[in-house]
Amino acid sequence: MNSNLKVSRHQGFTLIELMMVVAIIGILAAVALPSYQAYAARASYAEVITAAMPARTSVELCVQTRGAAACSDIPSQAAWSAPELVESVEISREENDFLITVTPSEVRGGIGAADTYLLRGVVADGSINWQLDGAAGCIASNLC
């Protein structure tokens, strides 16, 4: 055997290889971070949507027991706006429709006070069909 031949062994990564890995991780983070932030904001907004449920139940019970005409002044309860992210929950009546307005309390995690949740209840045959109102602030910010 020839003892003058040296065996070359690869001892690690080159600087170019490490820079490529860092660049790829940076690109992935730049793409993933905005998606994650939007997901986190929508997940937090679920607290605002959930705050409308007790008001919705109150309207449904009133309409079923007393009729829609007798339910024009359902009072809001203080406990409805108890979640941290909810400023107020209000019920109003427009002709034969009910409107539940939930207002977020503060700017946090991409949610602002203008991102209101409006739920419209249309009375038909003694029951109420609920749908998101087109004037809801959460539509423009893609939270609901």
N, CA, C and O atoms as a GROMACS GRO file, in nm:
protein
  576
    1MET      N    1   0.082  -0.118   0.000
    1MET     CA    2   0.000   0.000   0.000
    1MET      C    3   0.086   0.124   0.000
    1MET      O    4   0.198   0.127   0.052
    2ASN      N    5   0.031   0.223  -0.059
    2ASN     CA    6   0.103   0.349  -0.067
    2ASN      C    7   0.066   0.433   0.055
    2ASN      O    8  -0.050   0.468   0.072
    3SER      N    9   0.163   0.464   0.138
    3SER     CA   10   0.137   0.537   0.262
    3SER      C   11   0.135   0.687   0.241
    3SER      O   12   0.104   0.762   0.333
    4ASN      N   13   0.167   0.732   0.121
    4ASN     CA   14   0.167   0.876   0.094
    4ASN      C   15   0.028   0.930   0.060
    4ASN      O   16   0.011   1.052   0.056
    5LEU      N   17  -0.070   0.847   0.036
    5LEU     CA   18  -0.205   0.894   0.006
    5LEU      C   19  -0.274   0.936   0.135
    5LEU      O   20  -0.275   0.863   0.234
    6LYS      N   21  -0.331   1.051   0.130
    6LYS     CA   22  -0.402   1.100   0.248
    6LYS      C   23  -0.552   1.087   0.222
    6LYS      O   24  -0.602   1.116   0.114
    7VAL      N   25  -0.619   1.042   0.323
    7VAL     CA   26  -0.762   1.029   0.312
    7VAL      C   27  -0.824   1.159   0.363
    7VAL      O   28  -0.802   1.199   0.477
    8SER      N   29  -0.902   1.223   0.278
    8SER     CA   30  -0.967   1.348   0.314
    8SER      C   31  -1.102   1.316   0.376
    8SER      O   32  -1.184   1.244   0.318
    9ARG      N   33  -1.124   1.370   0.493
    9ARG     CA   34  -1.251   1.349   0.562
    9ARG      C   35  -1.322   1.483   0.576
    9ARG      O   36  -1.261   1.586   0.606
   10HIS      N   37  -1.451   1.477   0.555
   10HIS     CA   38  -1.533   1.596   0.568
   10HIS      C   39  -1.556   1.621   0.717
   10HIS      O   40  -1.612   1.534   0.785
   11GLN      N   41  -1.515   1.735   0.768
   11GLN     CA   42  -1.520   1.761   0.911
   11GLN      C   43  -1.638   1.847   0.955
   11GLN      O   44  -1.655   1.869   1.075
   12GLY      N   45  -1.720   1.895   0.863
   12GLY     CA   46  -1.834   1.979   0.902
   12GLY      C   47  -1.895   2.045   0.780
   12GLY      O   48  -1.871   2.006   0.666
   13PHE      N   49  -1.976   2.147   0.808
   13PHE     CA   50  -2.044   2.219   0.701
   13PHE      C   51  -1.962   2.340   0.661
   13PHE      O   52  -1.892   2.398   0.743
   14THR      N   53  -1.972   2.375   0.537
   14THR     CA   54  -1.903   2.496   0.490
   14THR      C   55  -1.987   2.617   0.526
   14THR      O   56  -2.104   2.604   0.560
   15LEU      N   57  -1.927   2.732   0.518
   15LEU     CA   58  -1.997   2.856   0.549
   15LEU      C   59  -2.114   2.878   0.454
   15LEU      O   60  -2.219   2.926   0.497
   16ILE      N   61  -2.099   2.847   0.330
   16ILE     CA   62  -2.206   2.862   0.231
   16ILE      C   63  -2.325   2.773   0.268
   16ILE      O   64  -2.439   2.817   0.260
   17GLU      N   65  -2.300   2.650   0.307
   17GLU     CA   66  -2.408   2.560   0.345
   17GLU      C   67  -2.484   2.614   0.466
   17GLU      O   68  -2.607   2.608   0.470
   18LEU      N   69  -2.413   2.664   0.565
   18LEU     CA   70  -2.478   2.720   0.683
   18LEU      C   71  -2.558   2.845   0.649
   18LEU      O   72  -2.667   2.865   0.703
   19MET      N   73  -2.507   2.928   0.561
   19MET     CA   74  -2.578   3.048   0.520
   19MET      C   75  -2.707   3.013   0.444
   19MET      O   76  -2.808   3.082   0.458
   20MET      N   77  -2.702   2.908   0.364
   20MET     CA   78  -2.821   2.865   0.291
   20MET      C   79  -2.928   2.816   0.388
   20MET      O   80  -3.046   2.845   0.370
   21VAL      N   81  -2.888   2.742   0.489
   21VAL     CA   82  -2.984   2.693   0.588
   21VAL      C   83  -3.048   2.810   0.663
   21VAL      O   84  -3.169   2.812   0.684
   22VAL      N   85  -2.967   2.908   0.703
   22VAL     CA   86  -3.019   3.025   0.774
   22VAL      C   87  -3.115   3.102   0.683
   22VAL      O   88  -3.219   3.149   0.730
   23ALA      N   89  -3.082   3.116   0.556
   23ALA     CA   90  -3.170   3.187   0.462
   23ALA      C   91  -3.304   3.114   0.446
   23ALA      O   92  -3.409   3.177   0.443
   24ILE      N   93  -3.300   2.983   0.435
   24ILE     CA   94  -3.423   2.905   0.420
   24ILE      C   95  -3.510   2.918   0.545
   24ILE      O   96  -3.631   2.934   0.534
   25ILE      N   97  -3.449   2.911   0.662
   25ILE     CA   98  -3.525   2.927   0.787
   25ILE      C   99  -3.585   3.067   0.795
   25ILE      O  100  -3.698   3.083   0.840
   26GLY      N  101  -3.511   3.167   0.752
   26GLY     CA  102  -3.563   3.304   0.751
   26GLY      C  103  -3.682   3.322   0.659
   26GLY      O  104  -3.779   3.389   0.694
   27ILE      N  105  -3.676   3.260   0.542
   27ILE     CA  106  -3.787   3.268   0.447
   27ILE      C  107  -3.911   3.198   0.503
   27ILE      O  108  -4.022   3.250   0.494
   28LEU      N  109  -3.891   3.081   0.561
   28LEU     CA  110  -4.003   3.008   0.621
   28LEU      C  111  -4.066   3.087   0.735
   28LEU      O  112  -4.188   3.089   0.750
   29ALA      N  113  -3.983   3.151   0.817
   29ALA     CA  114  -4.035   3.230   0.928
   29ALA      C  115  -4.111   3.353   0.877
   29ALA      O  116  -4.213   3.391   0.935
   30ALA      N  117  -4.061   3.414   0.770
   30ALA     CA  118  -4.129   3.532   0.715
   30ALA      C  119  -4.266   3.497   0.659
   30ALA      O  120  -4.357   3.579   0.662
   31VAL      N  121  -4.281   3.377   0.609
   31VAL     CA  122  -4.410   3.333   0.555
   31VAL      C  123  -4.502   3.287   0.668
   31VAL      O  124  -4.622   3.315   0.666
   32ALA      N  125  -4.448   3.217   0.765
   32ALA     CA  126  -4.530   3.156   0.870
   32ALA      C  127  -4.577   3.256   0.976
   32ALA      O  128  -4.687   3.241   1.028
   33LEU      N  129  -4.497   3.356   1.008
   33LEU     CA  130  -4.532   3.447   1.116
   33LEU      C  131  -4.661   3.525   1.091
   33LEU      O  132  -4.745   3.529   1.180
   34PRO      N  133  -4.682   3.585   0.975
   34PRO     CA  134  -4.810   3.654   0.954
   34PRO      C  135  -4.930   3.559   0.958
   34PRO      O  136  -5.036   3.595   1.009
   35SER      N  137  -4.913   3.440   0.907
   35SER     CA  138  -5.023   3.342   0.913
   35SER      C  139  -5.055   3.305   1.056
   35SER      O  140  -5.171   3.293   1.094
   36TYR      N  141  -4.952   3.287   1.137
   36TYR     CA  142  -4.972   3.254   1.278
   36TYR      C  143  -5.040   3.368   1.353
   36TYR      O  144  -5.129   3.346   1.435
   37GLN      N  145  -4.998   3.492   1.324
   37GLN     CA  146  -5.057   3.607   1.392
   37GLN      C  147  -5.205   3.621   1.356
   37GLN      O  148  -5.287   3.652   1.443
   38ALA      N  149  -5.240   3.598   1.230
   38ALA     CA  150  -5.380   3.604   1.189
   38ALA      C  151  -5.460   3.492   1.257
   38ALA      O  152  -5.573   3.515   1.300
   39TYR      N  153  -5.403   3.374   1.266
   39TYR     CA  154  -5.469   3.263   1.333
   39TYR      C  155  -5.491   3.294   1.481
   39TYR      O  156  -5.598   3.268   1.535
   40ALA      N  157  -5.390   3.351   1.546
   40ALA     CA  158  -5.400   3.384   1.689
   40ALA      C  159  -5.508   3.491   1.712
   40ALA      O  160  -5.580   3.485   1.811
   41ALA      N  161  -5.518   3.588   1.622
   41ALA     CA  162  -5.620   3.692   1.636
   41ALA      C  163  -5.760   3.633   1.620
   41ALA      O  164  -5.851   3.667   1.696
   42ARG      N  165  -5.778   3.544   1.522
   42ARG     CA  166  -5.909   3.480   1.504
   42ARG      C  167  -5.944   3.392   1.623
   42ARG      O  168  -6.061   3.385   1.663
   43ALA      N  169  -5.845   3.326   1.680
   43ALA     CA  170  -5.870   3.242   1.798
   43ALA      C  171  -5.911   3.328   1.917
   43ALA      O  172  -6.000   3.289   1.993
   44SER      N  173  -5.848   3.444   1.935
   44SER     CA  174  -5.886   3.534   2.044
   44SER      C  175  -6.024   3.593   2.020
   44SER      O  176  -6.099   3.617   2.115
   45TYR      N  177  -6.058   3.615   1.894
   45TYR     CA  178  -6.188   3.674   1.861
   45TYR      C  179  -6.303   3.579   1.895
   45TYR      O  180  -6.418   3.622   1.907
   46ALA      N  181  -6.274   3.452   1.910
   46ALA     CA  182  -6.377   3.355   1.948
   46ALA      C  183  -6.440   3.394   2.082
   46ALA      O  184  -6.556   3.362   2.107
   47GLU      N  185  -6.364   3.461   2.167
   47GLU     CA  186  -6.417   3.508   2.296
   47GLU      C  187  -6.526   3.613   2.274
   47GLU      O  188  -6.625   3.617   2.348
   48VAL      N  189  -6.508   3.698   2.174
   48VAL     CA  190  -6.608   3.800   2.142
   48VAL      C  191  -6.734   3.733   2.086
   48VAL      O  192  -6.845   3.770   2.124
   49ILE      N  193  -6.716   3.637   1.998
   49ILE     CA  194  -6.830   3.566   1.938
   49ILE      C  195  -6.908   3.490   2.045
   49ILE      O  196  -7.031   3.490   2.044
   50THR      N  197  -6.838   3.427   2.136
   50THR     CA  198  -6.902   3.351   2.242
   50THR      C  199  -6.982   3.441   2.335
   50THR      O  200  -7.083   3.398   2.392
   51ALA      N  201  -6.940   3.566   2.352
   51ALA     CA  202  -7.011   3.659   2.440
   51ALA      C  203  -7.152   3.691   2.390
   51ALA      O  204  -7.235   3.738   2.467
   52ALA      N  205  -7.178   3.667   2.262
   52ALA     CA  206  -7.312   3.694   2.207
   52ALA      C  207  -7.412   3.583   2.240
   52ALA      O  208  -7.532   3.604   2.228
   53MET      N  209  -7.364   3.468   2.280
   53MET     CA  210  -7.454   3.354   2.301
   53MET      C  211  -7.557   3.373   2.413
   53MET      O  212  -7.673   3.336   2.392
   54PRO      N  213  -7.523   3.429   2.530
   54PRO     CA  214  -7.628   3.449   2.632
   54PRO      C  215  -7.736   3.548   2.586
   54PRO      O  216  -7.853   3.529   2.617
   55ALA      N  217  -7.696   3.652   2.513
   55ALA     CA  218  -7.794   3.748   2.461
   55ALA      C  219  -7.883   3.681   2.357
   55ALA      O  220  -8.004   3.704   2.353
   56ARG      N  221  -7.823   3.600   2.275
   56ARG     CA  222  -7.898   3.526   2.173
   56ARG      C  223  -8.002   3.434   2.240
   56ARG      O  224  -8.117   3.427   2.197
   57THR      N  225  -7.960   3.365   2.343
   57THR     CA  226  -8.051   3.276   2.416
   57THR      C  227  -8.166   3.354   2.480
   57THR      O  228  -8.280   3.309   2.478
   58SER      N  229  -8.136   3.471   2.536
   58SER     CA  230  -8.239   3.554   2.598
   58SER      C  231  -8.343   3.598   2.495
   58SER      O  232  -8.463   3.596   2.523
   59VAL      N  233  -8.298   3.638   2.378
   59VAL     CA  234  -8.391   3.679   2.273
   59VAL      C  235  -8.477   3.562   2.229
   59VAL      O  236  -8.598   3.576   2.213
   60GLU      N  237  -8.415   3.446   2.209
   60GLU     CA  238  -8.490   3.328   2.165
   60GLU      C  239  -8.596   3.288   2.268
   60GLU      O  240  -8.710   3.256   2.231
   61LEU      N  241  -8.560   3.289   2.395
   61LEU     CA  242  -8.656   3.254   2.500
   61LEU      C  243  -8.772   3.353   2.506
   61LEU      O  244  -8.888   3.314   2.522
   62CYS      N  245  -8.741   3.480   2.492
   62CYS     CA  246  -8.845   3.582   2.497
   62CYS      C  247  -8.941   3.566   2.378
   62CYS      O  248  -9.062   3.571   2.396
   63VAL      N  249  -8.886   3.547   2.259
   63VAL     CA  250  -8.971   3.534   2.140
   63VAL      C  251  -9.058   3.409   2.150
   63VAL      O  252  -9.175   3.412   2.112
   64GLN      N  253  -9.003   3.301   2.200
   64GLN     CA  254  -9.080   3.177   2.208
   64GLN      C  255  -9.186   3.180   2.317
   64GLN      O  256  -9.291   3.117   2.303
   65THR      N  257  -9.160   3.252   2.425
   65THR     CA  258  -9.256   3.253   2.536
   65THR      C  259  -9.356   3.368   2.528
   65THR      O  260  -9.472   3.350   2.564
   66ARG      N  261  -9.313   3.487   2.482
   66ARG     CA  262  -9.401   3.603   2.484
   66ARG      C  263  -9.435   3.655   2.344
   66ARG      O  264  -9.528   3.735   2.329
   67GLY      N  265  -9.363   3.610   2.241
   67GLY     CA  266  -9.385   3.664   2.107
   67GLY      C  267  -9.291   3.778   2.078
   67GLY      O  268  -9.247   3.847   2.170
   68ALA      N  269  -9.260   3.799   1.954
   68ALA     CA  270  -9.161   3.901   1.914
   68ALA      C  271  -9.204   4.042   1.950
   68ALA      O  272  -9.119   4.124   1.985
   69ALA      N  273  -9.332   4.072   1.943
   69ALA     CA  274  -9.381   4.207   1.971
   69ALA      C  275  -9.357   4.249   2.116
   69ALA      O  276  -9.340   4.367   2.144
   70ALA      N  277  -9.355   4.154   2.208
   70ALA     CA  278  -9.337   4.185   2.350
   70ALA      C  279  -9.190   4.185   2.392
   70ALA      O  280  -9.161   4.202   2.510
   71CYS      N  281  -9.100   4.168   2.299
   71CYS     CA  282  -8.957   4.156   2.334
   71CYS      C  283  -8.874   4.274   2.285
   71CYS      O  284  -8.759   4.257   2.243
   72SER      N  285  -8.931   4.392   2.291
   72SER     CA  286  -8.857   4.508   2.239
   72SER      C  287  -8.757   4.566   2.338
   72SER      O  288  -8.673   4.647   2.299
   73ASP      N  289  -8.765   4.529   2.464
   73ASP     CA  290  -8.676   4.588   2.564
   73ASP      C  291  -8.612   4.481   2.654
   73ASP      O  292  -8.632   4.481   2.775
   74ILE      N  293  -8.536   4.394   2.594
   74ILE     CA  294  -8.463   4.293   2.672
   74ILE      C  295  -8.339   4.360   2.729
   74ILE      O  296  -8.256   4.409   2.653
   75PRO      N  297  -8.326   4.364   2.861
   75PRO     CA  298  -8.210   4.433   2.919
   75PRO      C  299  -8.081   4.351   2.905
   75PRO      O  300  -8.083   4.228   2.914
   76SER      N  301  -7.972   4.422   2.883
   76SER     CA  302  -7.841   4.356   2.879
   76SER      C  303  -7.797   4.326   3.021
   76SER      O  304  -7.824   4.403   3.113
   77GLN      N  305  -7.731   4.215   3.040
   77GLN     CA  306  -7.682   4.174   3.171
   77GLN      C  307  -7.533   4.206   3.182
   77GLN      O  308  -7.459   4.193   3.084
   78ALA      N  309  -7.489   4.247   3.298
   78ALA     CA  310  -7.348   4.282   3.318
   78ALA      C  311  -7.256   4.162   3.297
   78ALA      O  312  -7.143   4.177   3.252
   79ALA      N  313  -7.305   4.044   3.328
   79ALA     CA  314  -7.222   3.923   3.315
   79ALA      C  315  -7.194   3.888   3.169
   79ALA      O  316  -7.098   3.816   3.141
   80TRP      N  317  -7.276   3.938   3.076
   80TRP     CA  318  -7.252   3.908   2.935
   80TRP      C  319  -7.120   3.965   2.886
   80TRP      O  320  -7.055   3.907   2.800
   81SER      N  321  -7.079   4.078   2.940
   81SER     CA  322  -6.953   4.140   2.898
   81SER      C  323  -6.840   4.108   2.995
   81SER      O  324  -6.742   4.182   3.003
   82ALA      N  325  -6.854   3.999   3.069
   82ALA     CA  326  -6.753   3.960   3.167
   82ALA      C  327  -6.621   3.913   3.105
   82ALA      O  328  -6.516   3.935   3.166
   83PRO      N  329  -6.620   3.850   2.988
   83PRO     CA  330  -6.491   3.808   2.932
   83PRO      C  331  -6.397   3.927   2.916
   83PRO      O  332  -6.440   4.040   2.892
   84GLU      N  333  -6.271   3.901   2.930
   84GLU     CA  334  -6.168   4.005   2.930
   84GLU      C  335  -6.169   4.090   2.802
   84GLU      O  336  -6.142   4.210   2.808
   85LEU      N  337  -6.199   4.030   2.691
   85LEU     CA  338  -6.189   4.099   2.563
   85LEU      C  339  -6.318   4.169   2.522
   85LEU      O  340  -6.324   4.227   2.413
   86VAL      N  341  -6.422   4.165   2.604
   86VAL     CA  342  -6.553   4.220   2.567
   86VAL      C  343  -6.585   4.344   2.650
   86VAL      O  344  -6.584   4.341   2.773
   87GLU      N  345  -6.614   4.454   2.579
   87GLU     CA  346  -6.652   4.579   2.645
   87GLU      C  347  -6.801   4.578   2.678
   87GLU      O  348  -6.841   4.609   2.790
   88SER      N  349  -6.884   4.544   2.580
   88SER     CA  350  -7.028   4.545   2.603
   88SER      C  351  -7.100   4.451   2.507
   88SER      O  352  -7.052   4.420   2.398
   89VAL      N  353  -7.218   4.407   2.552
   89VAL     CA  354  -7.309   4.326   2.471
   89VAL      C  355  -7.445   4.396   2.479
   89VAL      O  356  -7.499   4.414   2.588
   90GLU      N  357  -7.499   4.434   2.364
   90GLU     CA  358  -7.625   4.507   2.361
   90GLU      C  359  -7.723   4.440   2.266
   90GLU      O  360  -7.685   4.383   2.164
   91ILE      N  361  -7.851   4.449   2.303
   91ILE     CA  362  -7.958   4.396   2.219
   91ILE      C  363  -8.045   4.513   2.175
   91ILE      O  364  -8.086   4.595   2.257
   92SER      N  365  -8.072   4.520   2.046
   92SER     CA  366  -8.163   4.623   1.995
   92SER      C  367  -8.263   4.558   1.901
   92SER      O  368  -8.244   4.444   1.856
   93ARG      N  369  -8.368   4.632   1.872
   93ARG     CA  370  -8.472   4.578   1.784
   93ARG      C  371  -8.495   4.674   1.670
   93ARG      O  372  -8.511   4.794   1.691
   94GLU      N  373  -8.497   4.621   1.550
   94GLU     CA  374  -8.525   4.700   1.429
   94GLU      C  375  -8.640   4.631   1.357
   94GLU      O  376  -8.623   4.525   1.298
   95GLU      N  377  -8.757   4.692   1.363
   95GLU     CA  378  -8.880   4.635   1.306
   95GLU      C  379  -8.901   4.493   1.358
   95GLU      O  380  -8.934   4.476   1.475
   96ASN      N  381  -8.883   4.392   1.274
   96ASN     CA  382  -8.906   4.254   1.318
   96ASN      C  383  -8.775   4.180   1.342
   96ASN      O  384  -8.776   4.059   1.368
   97ASP      N  385  -8.663   4.250   1.333
   97ASP     CA  386  -8.531   4.188   1.352
   97ASP      C  387  -8.472   4.229   1.486
   97ASP      O  388  -8.498   4.337   1.537
   98PHE      N  389  -8.391   4.140   1.540
   98PHE     CA  390  -8.314   4.170   1.660
   98PHE      C  391  -8.168   4.182   1.620
   98PHE      O  392  -8.121   4.109   1.533
   99LEU      N  393  -8.097   4.273   1.685
   99LEU     CA  394  -7.955   4.292   1.655
   99LEU      C  395  -7.876   4.285   1.786
   99LEU      O  396  -7.901   4.362   1.879
  100ILE      N  397  -7.782   4.192   1.791
  100ILE     CA  398  -7.693   4.180   1.907
  100ILE      C  399  -7.559   4.237   1.866
  100ILE      O  400  -7.499   4.195   1.767
  101THR      N  401  -7.511   4.335   1.942
  101THR     CA  402  -7.384   4.402   1.914
  101THR      C  403  -7.287   4.372   2.026
  101THR      O  404  -7.312   4.403   2.142
  102VAL      N  405  -7.175   4.310   1.990
  102VAL     CA  406  -7.070   4.281   2.088
  102VAL      C  407  -6.950   4.367   2.049
  102VAL      O  408  -6.899   4.357   1.937
  103THR      N  409  -6.905   4.451   2.142
  103THR     CA  410  -6.793   4.542   2.118
  103THR      C  411  -6.670   4.494   2.194
  103THR      O  412  -6.676   4.478   2.316
  104PRO      N  413  -6.558   4.472   2.125
  104PRO     CA  414  -6.434   4.435   2.194
  104PRO      C  415  -6.387   4.549   2.283
  104PRO      O  416  -6.412   4.666   2.254
  105SER      N  417  -6.318   4.516   2.391
  105SER     CA  418  -6.283   4.616   2.491
  105SER      C  419  -6.154   4.691   2.462
  105SER      O  420  -6.143   4.808   2.497
  106GLU      N  421  -6.060   4.630   2.400
  106GLU     CA  422  -5.929   4.694   2.386
  106GLU      C  423  -5.860   4.642   2.261
  106GLU      O  424  -5.901   4.542   2.201
  107VAL      N  425  -5.756   4.711   2.225
  107VAL     CA  426  -5.674   4.665   2.114
  107VAL      C  427  -5.575   4.564   2.169
  107VAL      O  428  -5.488   4.597   2.249
  108ARG      N  429  -5.591   4.440   2.125
  108ARG     CA  430  -5.502   4.335   2.173
  108ARG      C  431  -5.494   4.225   2.068
  108ARG      O  432  -5.597   4.176   2.022
  109GLY      N  433  -5.375   4.187   2.032
  109GLY     CA  434  -5.356   4.075   1.941
  109GLY      C  435  -5.422   4.092   1.806
  109GLY      O  436  -5.471   3.994   1.749
  110GLY      N  437  -5.425   4.214   1.753
  110GLY     CA  438  -5.485   4.236   1.624
  110GLY      C  439  -5.635   4.262   1.628
  110GLY      O  440  -5.698   4.272   1.523
  111ILE      N  441  -5.693   4.272   1.747
  111ILE     CA  442  -5.836   4.299   1.762
  111ILE      C  443  -5.853   4.440   1.819
  111ILE      O  444  -5.794   4.473   1.921
  112GLY      N  445  -5.934   4.521   1.751
  112GLY     CA  446  -5.957   4.657   1.796
  112GLY      C  447  -6.103   4.680   1.832
  112GLY      O  448  -6.187   4.593   1.810
  113ALA      N  449  -6.132   4.797   1.887
  113ALA     CA  450  -6.268   4.830   1.927
  113ALA      C  451  -6.362   4.840   1.807
  113ALA      O  452  -6.483   4.824   1.822
  114ALA      N  453  -6.308   4.865   1.689
  114ALA     CA  454  -6.391   4.875   1.568
  114ALA      C  455  -6.431   4.738   1.513
  114ALA      O  456  -6.514   4.730   1.423
  115ASP      N  457  -6.374   4.632   1.566
  115ASP     CA  458  -6.402   4.496   1.518
  115ASP      C  459  -6.526   4.439   1.587
  115ASP      O  460  -6.521   4.333   1.650
  116THR      N  461  -6.637   4.510   1.576
  116THR     CA  462  -6.760   4.468   1.642
  116THR      C  463  -6.816   4.342   1.577
  116THR      O  464  -6.795   4.315   1.459
  117TYR      N  465  -6.888   4.268   1.657
  117TYR     CA  466  -6.957   4.147   1.610
  117TYR      C  467  -7.105   4.177   1.614
  117TYR      O  468  -7.161   4.202   1.721
  118LEU      N  469  -7.170   4.174   1.499
  118LEU     CA  470  -7.313   4.204   1.490
  118LEU      C  471  -7.386   4.079   1.443
  118LEU      O  472  -7.358   4.025   1.336
  119LEU      N  473  -7.478   4.035   1.525
  119LEU     CA  474  -7.556   3.916   1.494
  119LEU      C  475  -7.701   3.958   1.476
  119LEU      O  476  -7.762   4.014   1.567
  120ARG      N  477  -7.756   3.931   1.358
  120ARG     CA  478  -7.894   3.971   1.327
  120ARG      C  479  -7.985   3.849   1.334
  120ARG      O  480  -7.958   3.746   1.273
  121GLY      N  481  -8.094   3.865   1.410
  121GLY     CA  482  -8.193   3.759   1.423
  121GLY      C  483  -8.322   3.799   1.353
  121GLY      O  484  -8.384   3.899   1.388
  122VAL      N  485  -8.362   3.721   1.254
  122VAL     CA  486  -8.485   3.748   1.180
  122VAL      C  487  -8.593   3.653   1.232
  122VAL      O  488  -8.576   3.531   1.230
  123VAL      N  489  -8.704   3.711   1.278
  123VAL     CA  490  -8.813   3.632   1.334
  123VAL      C  491  -8.898   3.578   1.219
  123VAL      O  492  -8.942   3.652   1.132
  124ALA      N  493  -8.920   3.447   1.222
  124ALA     CA  494  -9.005   3.382   1.121
  124ALA      C  495  -9.079   3.266   1.187
  124ALA      O  496  -9.017   3.170   1.234
  125ASP      N  497  -9.210   3.274   1.191
  125ASP     CA  498  -9.294   3.167   1.244
  125ASP      C  499  -9.260   3.129   1.388
  125ASP      O  500  -9.256   3.010   1.422
  126GLY      N  501  -9.235   3.227   1.471
  126GLY     CA  502  -9.210   3.200   1.612
  126GLY      C  503  -9.068   3.156   1.646
  126GLY      O  504  -9.038   3.130   1.762
  127SER      N  505  -8.983   3.147   1.547
  127SER     CA  506  -8.843   3.114   1.574
  127SER      C  507  -8.753   3.223   1.514
  127SER      O  508  -8.800   3.310   1.440
  128ILE      N  509  -8.628   3.217   1.545
  128ILE     CA  510  -8.535   3.320   1.499
  128ILE      C  511  -8.424   3.254   1.418
  128ILE      O  512  -8.364   3.154   1.459
  129ASN      N  513  -8.398   3.312   1.302
  129ASN     CA  514  -8.284   3.269   1.218
  129ASN      C  515  -8.173   3.371   1.236
  129ASN      O  516  -8.190   3.489   1.207
  130TRP      N  517  -8.058   3.325   1.286
  130TRP     CA  518  -7.946   3.413   1.316
  130TRP      C  519  -7.845   3.411   1.201
  130TRP      O  520  -7.818   3.307   1.141
  131GLN      N  521  -7.790   3.530   1.173
  131GLN     CA  522  -7.684   3.541   1.073
  131GLN      C  523  -7.596   3.660   1.106
  131GLN      O  524  -7.638   3.753   1.176
  132LEU      N  525  -7.476   3.657   1.057
  132LEU     CA  526  -7.382   3.768   1.077
  132LEU      C  527  -7.430   3.887   0.995
  132LEU      O  528  -7.459   3.873   0.876
  133ASP      N  529  -7.438   4.004   1.057
  133ASP     CA  530  -7.481   4.124   0.988
  133ASP      C  531  -7.369   4.178   0.900
  133ASP      O  532  -7.252   4.175   0.939
  134GLY      N  533  -7.404   4.227   0.784
  134GLY     CA  534  -7.304   4.276   0.689
  134GLY      C  535  -7.226   4.397   0.736
  134GLY      O  536  -7.119   4.425   0.683
  135ALA      N  537  -7.277   4.470   0.836
  135ALA     CA  538  -7.209   4.589   0.888
  135ALA      C  539  -7.110   4.556   1.001
  135ALA      O  540  -7.052   4.647   1.060
  136ALA      N  541  -7.092   4.429   1.030
  136ALA     CA  542  -7.000   4.390   1.138
  136ALA      C  543  -6.857   4.432   1.105
  136ALA      O  544  -6.809   4.411   0.994
  137GLY      N  545  -6.792   4.490   1.202
  137GLY     CA  546  -6.654   4.536   1.182
  137GLY      C  547  -6.555   4.423   1.166
  137GLY      O  548  -6.446   4.443   1.111
  138CYS      N  549  -6.591   4.305   1.215
  138CYS     CA  550  -6.498   4.191   1.207
  138CYS      C  551  -6.485   4.135   1.066
  138CYS      O  552  -6.391   4.060   1.038
  139ILE      N  553  -6.577   4.170   0.976
  139ILE     CA  554  -6.570   4.120   0.839
  139ILE      C  555  -6.452   4.183   0.765
  139ILE      O  556  -6.377   4.114   0.696
  140ALA      N  557  -6.437   4.314   0.780
  140ALA     CA  558  -6.328   4.384   0.711
  140ALA      C  559  -6.192   4.339   0.760
  140ALA      O  560  -6.097   4.333   0.682
  141SER      N  561  -6.181   4.308   0.888
  141SER     CA  562  -6.053   4.265   0.943
  141SER      C  563  -6.034   4.114   0.936
  141SER      O  564  -5.934   4.061   0.985
  142ASN      N  565  -6.129   4.044   0.875
  142ASN     CA  566  -6.120   3.898   0.854
  142ASN      C  567  -6.107   3.819   0.984
  142ASN      O  568  -6.031   3.722   0.992
  143LEU      N  569  -6.183   3.861   1.085
  143LEU     CA  570  -6.181   3.792   1.214
  143LEU      C  571  -6.300   3.700   1.232
  143LEU      O  572  -6.295   3.609   1.315
  144CYS      N  573  -6.407   3.720   1.156
  144CYS     CA  574  -6.526   3.635   1.171
  144CYS      C  575  -6.572   3.583   1.037
  144CYS      O  576  -6.670   3.509   1.030
   0.00000   0.00000   0.00000
